[in-house]
């Protein structure tokens, strides 16, 4: 069951209908049955019972029944994908480790991570619409400004603490491996990017990224940004990793 809003073009009045979906066996397609609830007024979307001709319905006596209270508000959320992520987070200890490292913000971090995975390249300012349709850990809207403040509050120490906790869960059961990549940029304002030797042979400033991960689980234990390769082709990325580990 859902509530559907429809505007009358002649009168300009918006009406609310109760819509119930069902399967039509004869036509072999999904159909819906609508029942008029009333007209919509005000910014709070209050519904005034009406018969559709501007007259209010006669109020019927309300009988109080014992037991659970009646449901007065309904909502529909997509739950399958986020439920799967919840279970993965529980099994891998991601939720527990995030809660230990970011006790005040771990739910927001999880919700943003779910959004970025499911929506891929969609910008974060559209989180509000996604959040209103999906069940997620934080359960509230995260505005674009709030997400920027959240990212700025995450320290390098807290990130590495999280990776250490994750690594401790699997370090004794698998070999560690590492790989590197370079991220090119057209920006002229980023101080983190420099010119160096690119695998794609692009004439662009770049940022080198080294990642340590489990050989079997493919889960990251550590990452580090490094300076681009030196003119003679050498690089300091291996030395940096060995020194840190």
Secondary structure, 3 states (H helix, E strand, C coil): CEEEEEECCCCCCEEEEEEEEEEECCCCEEEEEEEEEEEEECCCCEEECECCCCCECCCCCCCCCCCCCCCCCCCCCECHHHHHHHHHHHHHCHHHHHHHHCCCCHHHHHHHHHHHHHHCCCCHHHHHHHHHHECCCCCCCCCHHHHHHHHHHCCHHHHHHHHHHHHHHHCCCCCEEEEEEEEEECCCCCCCCECCCCCCCCCCEEEEEEEEEECCCCCEEEEEEECCCCCCCCCCHHHHHHHHC
